[in-house]
Amino acid sequence: MLKWKILGAAALLLPAAFAAAATVIELGERELVARAQAIVIGEVIGASSRYRGDYIVTDFTVRLERTALKGDLAGGQIMTLTELGGEVDGLGMQVSGVPQYRIGERVAVFADARSDGSYRTLGLWQGKFRIAGAEVVGELEAQSEELGSELAGDASVMLASDGAARFPARMALEDFVRRVETLVLEQQEVRP
């Protein structure tokens, strides 16, 4: 009887463990800039999926259009973003919240460095912005427009869940670059 009680308790706790794994902390603009090890603007020029252990990952190749807004990457340099998901030999894996990149797409990316020299997008979709002409569009807003839905919610809401300011769902590229550069500079001045 005790064995069934333990198994029953484990079964009740299992969904909670999976739910916790799906929790995403909303990042304000200052926290996004502070946590990013690299902030870049570039064009996606390649994508290649492969197995990494039991998971499928895709390596997205991004050619930087300019020197990184944060980090040591130079304009013209190639950056690899490795994201969960993709397709290998007809078997696909998609992870909710992980941003998708398309070849030919211009992007602004807030990235974390991995130990193998590649990067990943910081904060899932929060760290990817699409560039359309002279405008930057947040990933959730861009997906919402593609699907003709209200995924992004009210674009006028400019606060993260903790009350911190966040990047608007869309803004002029020049304003976005200027804002990021200002935040990077402010954070450098604060460090001892």
Secondary structure, 3 states (H helix, E strand, C coil): CHHHHHHHHHHHHHHHHHHHHCCCCCCCHHHHHHHCCEEEEEEEEEEEEEEECCEEEEEEEEEECCCCCECCCCCCCEEEEEEECEEECCEEECCCCCCCCCCCCEEEEEEEECCCCCEEECCHHHHEEEEECCEEEEHHHHHHHHHCCCCCCCCCCCECCCCCECCCCEEEHHHHHHHHHHHHHHHHHHCC
